[in-house]
């Protein structure tokens, strides 16, 4: 099973998008989705698989951060 977290699109170059998560940049391939810079997306196996609602994405990111902090303590 693979878990994916929402990430924000920083840059688009053709069908390659650069996303950022926790200050790290990752490149992924966008196949057919209408993605814009600033959108929140889900990336799995190097592919953009969904565009997310911004409010939902931010809530999800915050939940992941809280979980990560609990696991470290």
N, C-alpha and C positions, 0 to 999 in steps of 0.2 A: 504494500500500500504506500502511496506517495501523498504527502500532505503539501499543499501549496498555500502560500500566504499572499495577500494582495501586495502589489508593488506599483510604484508610480512611474509612468513613462517620462523619461527625460529627453529623449532624442529619437527621431525616426530618420532612417536613411534607406530608402527603398522599402524592402520588406523586412529589414532588420531594425528592431527597436532596442534602445538602451533603457533599462529600467534601473531603479535604485532601491535597495533595501538595506537599512541600517548603515548608510554611508558607503555601501559597496555597489559598484555598477556591474550589471550583468547584461549580456546581449542575448536576444531571443528572436526567433523568426515569427513574423506576423503573416498568416496565410490569407485569410479572407475577411478578417474583422476590421471594422472602421475605427481605427485607433488614432487618437490625437495626443500630442504632447500635453502632459498634465493628467491624462486619464489614469485610472487605477485598473490594473489588469491582473489576471492570474496566469502564471507561467508554469507549465509542467513539461518536463523533458525538453526544454529549450524552445517550446512553442507557446505563443500567446493563445490561451484557450478560451478566455472570456473577458469581457469588459464589465467592470463592476460599477455600481452606484457609489458615488464618492462617500456618502454618509456611512453606508454599510462597510466600505473598505476601511475607512478610518476607525470605525468601531472594532473591526476585526484585528487591525494592526495593534490597537491599544490592548486588546485581550491577549494577543500573542506576547506583547512586551511584558504584561503583568505575569503571565505564565512563566516566561523566561526568567524574570526577576525572582519568582518564588522558587524555581528550580535551582537557582544559584545560591540561595540563602540557606 
